[in-house]
């Protein structure tokens, strides 16, 4: 496992949670018992350039020794399965930072072996993230210490209207997931997602997730910020539902937000107004 040392690394692995009435920050790690990805995600930047998944760049430029057949290949690493069990201090662990654990190419047996370790290591909080949400309900119910995430649809050949249709389908799949905390990674925010959420809320009383991560688009070191009105309208919806929001470090927006959901009270928009205020204020502090 790789420790995500502040202030860099994957920030949202360093979870802030309530322990004995006080909020503490857990150390963050990434864990990759599977590696490689066949999604082939790319994004078209505002300047016309096309960027690829950060994990592909890392695998083929900085960690090629571990990806000898390239990133678009499935690597199974059973020798890494016990790593979380050897870490006795509670931590936030992102499972599959260099893969998609629930990708269609990963066998059910391998996924269940990983799930069994997450279930055994119940003192940790595991975070999974997938671009293949159709498969996630097959593994219901998820252990209470596993946060189940879905990434915003991607593809540089896809127009915003195509992204919107795909996102609506993603929401339908997320509604079927049985997990204490589901989350959506809206990174990069490459089109206006607020109208999709508005359309969903016309027939549902809530969005099918309890946490949101928002980030900008990047091509190497060059960052492309989303349109301010996209961020503003998205935050209006999430705030109305009292869904905690975490800003990636590449998103330029003030004031900053680095909020986390809390097991047991994650559906904060269902709490009485007074309790919502206390909960949100405690996270902000």
Helices and strands as residue ranges (DSSP letters): E 2-3, G 11-13, E 16-19, E 22-25, E 27-31, E 34-35, E 42-44, E 50-52, H 54-57, I 58-62, G 64-66, E 75-76, G 78-80, H 83-86, E 91-95, H 108-120, E 125-130, G 133-139, E 146-151, H 160-174, E 181-186, H 194-201, E 211-214, E 217-219, E 222-224, H 228-240, E 244-247, G 268-270, H 273-284
